[in-house]
Amino acid sequence: MKNLSKKSLFNRIESFPIIIVYIILIAVFMGTASRVFTGYRIYMSFLQTIPPQLVLALGLTMVITAGEIDLSFPAVVAFSGFLFSFIYRTMDAPFLALIAALAGGALVGYINGVLIAKIGVPSIMATLAAQFFWNGFTTLACQGLSWNIITIRGKFIHQLFVGRIGGILPAQSVWALGLAVLFWFILNRHKFGEAIMFIGDNEQVARVVGINVANIKIKLFTVHGIMAAFGGVLLTLEMANFWSTQGAGFLLPVMAAVFIGGTSIAGGYGTIVGTFFGAFIIGSLEAGVVATGVGGYWVRLVSGLVMVFSIILNIFVTEGTAGDKIKKLKEKQNVKIKY
C-alpha cells in the first residue's frame, strides 16, 4: 500500500523519472568535473546552445504524440536560415526576414500535412522526401556557400532573440522556456492537444468523437514547420552566419530528447516537461563527459547508457499513466467535438 501511494505521488509529477535522471547527471558531473560544473559559465553555455534543439523538440513532441513522424525539420532549419539571411542581406529588413523565415517553415509543414492527411502518404516517406527536397533546394539557392551576416549583431532583433539579459542570461533560453510553457498548456489544457492525443491513440475513435483528423494533422505539421523555422532563425542569429547544412546534426539529438523524455513512440501520449529535460540531458552530455577528463570517444557510449536508463525508469515509474490519461479524455467526451 505504501509503495502504491509513492508511485501515485510520482505519477502526479509529470516526467518525474527524467527530472531525477537530469539531477543525477548534473550531480555526477559536479563530482567528477567540479571546476567546470560548480561555476555558472557552463550553464550559461547550455542556455545558449540548447534552445534551438529544444524548440525543434517541442514541435516534434506534438507530431509524435499524434502517431506521426517528421524527418524534414533539419532541412527547414537550413531553409529558414537561408530565407532570413537572403532577405536581410538584400533588403536590410530583419523583421521582414523573420516573417519570411517563419512563413517558409509554415509552407513546408503545410505541404507535409496535405501529403499525409489528404493524399495518404505515410509521414515517414513524405517528410523524408521533404528533407531531401528542401535541403537540395537550399543548397542550390545559396550555391553551397555560407553567408556572413555579422552586421545583424548591431540590430534590435539580435538583442531581442539571442542577446544577453543583464549581460549574462541568453535571451533564447527565455524564448524556449516560454514556448515550452505554451506547448504544455496546448497539449494538456486545450482541445487541440486533446485531439492530438486522441488521434495518436486511435484515429478511428478520434473520428467517431467528431475530430476532423485531416484538419488537425495539417495544422500540426504547419505548427511544427514554424517551430523548426524559429529554431533555424535562433541558430542563424546566434552564429550571425548562415550555412546550407546548419540543421544537419539536429535529427538524432532532437528525436532522442523527445523519446527519453517519455513521449510514446506509438503515439497517444506526449510530455512537454519530459522533452524539456530530455533536451537538456542530451545537450549537456557531451560537455559533461569531456569535462570529466574522459576521452571524447566515450560520449556516444555514455549517451546510449543514459538514454536506456531514462527510458527504463520512465516505464517503471509511469507505467499506465498514458493509458489512464487517454481513458480520462474519452470519459470527458459526452458530446462530439467539432474542429
N, C-alpha and C positions, 0 to 999 in steps of 0.2 A: 504493500500500500504506500509505504514511504517512497519507494522507487518510482511508483506511478505519479505521485504528486510532484516529484522532482522533474520527471520527464514532461509533465504538463507545464511546469514552470518554464522549462527550456523551450517548449513549443510556443509559449506566449511571446518569447523574444525572437523576432524574425531573424533568421540566419545566425542564430546563436553559435553553432559549431564553427562557422567560418570566421566569426569575430574572435573566438577563442584561438583558432589557428593563427590569426594575424598577431594577436597579443603574444602568443608563444614565440612566434617567429622573430618579432622585434626584440623580445626578451633575450632570445638566444644570440641575436646579433649584438645586443648591448653587452652581453657577457663575453663574447668572443672578439668583438671589434669595438671595444668601449671608446677608444679615441675618436672613432667616426660617429658611432650611434648615440653617444651621450651629448653631442653638440647639435645645434639647431640647423646647421647648414645642409646636412644630408636630407633632412625632412623638407626643407625649402626646395631642394633639388627634386625630390619626389613630387612636390606640389607643382613644380614647373613642367616635368616630363610626363607624368601620368595622366593629367586631364584629357588630352586628345584621345587616348585609348579608352578612358572611362566614358567619354561622350559617345564613342562608337559602340562600346559595350552596352550602354543603356538602351540604345535603339535596337541592337541585336537581341537583347533580352526579350523585348516585346515580340519580335519576329519569331523567335524560337518558342516562346510561350504559346503562340498561335499554331505551333506544329509545323512551322516552315523554317527555311534557312536562307540566308543571304550571303553569298560569297563575293558580291560585287563591291562592297564598301571600300576595299583598298583602292580600287580604280576611281571611286568617287572622291576619295581624299586627294588624289592627284588631279583629277578633272576640275574639282572646285578650286584647288590651288592655282591651276592654270588660268581659270576664268578670273579669279581675284587679281592675279598678277598682271594679266593682259589688260584688263580694264584700268587698273591703277597706272600701269606704265603708259598707256595710250591716252587716257583722259584725266589722270591725276584726280580721280574721284573715288576715294577709299570706301565711302559708304555705298556708292553705286556698285563698286566692285564686290562688296559684301552681299548685296542683294542678288547680283548676278551669280555669285558662287552658290548661294542657298537655292536659287531658282534652278541652277544646273543640277544640284543634288536632288531636288524635288522631281525634276524631269526624269532622271534616271530611275528613281524609285517608282514614279508613276508608271513608266513603261514596264518595269519589272512586275508591278502589281497587275497591270492589264494582261500581260502574258500569262501570269499564273492564275489569276482569278477568272478572267473572261475566256481565254483561249484554252487553258488547261495544261500549260507547260509545267512540268514539275519544277518547284522552286530551285532545286539544286542545279538543274540544267539551265533554266532561264538566267539565274544570277551568275553562273559560271560563264555563260556566253557573254553576259553584260560586262563581266570583269575583263575578258579578253578584248571586247569591242572598245569600251571606253578607255582602257589602258592604251590600246593601239591608237585610238583617235587622239588622245592627249599627246602621245609621243610624236605623232605626225604633225600635230598643230604647232608644237613648240620645236619641231625638228630635232628632238632629242637633247635640246640644250637646257641648261639651268639658267634661271633669271634672277639676278640680284635686285632686290627692292629695298636696299638699305635705308633709303630716304623715308620709308614708312615709319621708322622709329621716331621721327620727329612729328608724326601726326597724332591727333587725339585718339583715333581708332586703335592705335597700338597701345597707348596707355590704358584705354578702356578695357581691352580684352586680354592683353598679356603684360601689362605694366606691373609695377611693384607697389602694392598698397603699403603705405608707411615706409617705403623703401626696402621692404623685406618680403611681404607676402605676395606671391604671384597671383595676379588677378584671374588667370584662367582657372585656378583652383576654386575660386568663389563661383564662377560661372558653372563649372562642373558640378559643384555641390548643389547649386540652385536647380539645375536640370535634374539631378538625382532626386531631389525632393519633389519636383513637379511630376516626374515619371512615377514615383512611388504613389502619389495621390491618383494619378490616372489609372494605374494598374489595380489599385486596391480600393479606390473610393469613387470611381467613375464608371458609367455604363460602358464606355468604350473598352476599359480594362476588363470588365466582366465578359464582354463579348469576345475579347481575345482569348480569355481562358476557356470559355465555352467551346470556341472553335477548335482550340488545341486539344481539348478533352474528347470531343466528339462533334464533328462537323454536322452530322445529320441531326443530332439533338439541338444544335445551335439553330438550324433552320426551323425546326419544329417550334421553338420558343419565339420565333419571329425575327431572328437576326439576319440581316442582309449580309451574308458571308462574303460575297464578292466585293461589296462596297467597303466592308471593314478591312479586307485584305489589301485593297488598293490604297486606302488611307494609311494603313500600317506601313506598307513598303515606301510610300511617299514620305511619311514621317522619318523613317529610317534613312532615306536618301538625304533629307535635310540635316539630320544629325551627323551623318557621315561628312557632309559638306562643311558643317560648322567645325567638326574636328579637323578637317583639312585647312580651314581658314586659321584656326588657332595655331596649327603647326607652321603654316606659312608666315604668320605674323611673328611668332616667336623666333623663327630662324631668319626672318627678313630675306627669305630666299625661296624660290620655287625650283623643284626638280621633278622630272617626269615620273620617277619611281618612288616618290616620297611616301606612298601608302603601302609599299610592297611588303614591309616587315610587320604589318599590323594584324594580318589574318589570324595566325595561330595564337598570339598573346591575347587578343580580344576574345576569341572563342574560348580560350582557357579560362579567362576571367569570368565569363558567363557560366560555364559548366561547373567550375569548382565552387562558384557562389551558390549553387543549389538549384538552378533552373533546370527543369526536366528536359532531357534531350528529345523525349517523345511528345512534348507539348502538354498544355493543360495547366502547368504551374510554372511561375517565374517569380524571382525575388530580386528586387532592385537593391535592397540592402546587401544581399549576398554578392551581387555583381560589383557593388561599390567596393567592398572589402576584397573581393577577388581581384579586382584591377590593381589595388594597392599591394596585394601579395605578389602578383606577377611582376609588377613594376619595381618592387624593391628587392626581389630575389637576386638578380644579377649583381647589383651593387653590394648587397649584403654578403653574398658568397665571396666575392672578390676582396671585400674589405677584411674578411676574416683571415686572409693570407693564403687561402686555398687557391689552387690554380683555377683560372677561368674555365678550363675544360670540365670542371665539376658542376658548372651552372645547370646544364640540362639534366644531369643525373639528380641533383637536389630538387630541381623544379618538378621532375616527374614524381619523386617521392612525396613532396608536399602536396601535389595535386591528388595523388591516390589517397593519401591520408585524409585530406579535406573531404573528398567525396565519400569515403567510408564513414567518417564521423558524421557527415550530413545524413547519410542513410540510417545510421544507428540511432541518432538523436531525434530526427524529424520524420521517422517512418510513419506514414499515414497522414501526415499534415496536408499534402497536396490533395489527396482523395477527400479529406474532410472539408477542405475549402471549396472544392467543386460541388460536393454534396450540399453544403450550405447555400451556395449560389443557386443551385437547382431548386432548393426548397423555397427560395425567395420568389421564384417565377410563378406567380399565380395568374398573371396575365401575360400576353405576348408583348415582347419588346419590339418597338419599331425604330429602325435606323434609316 
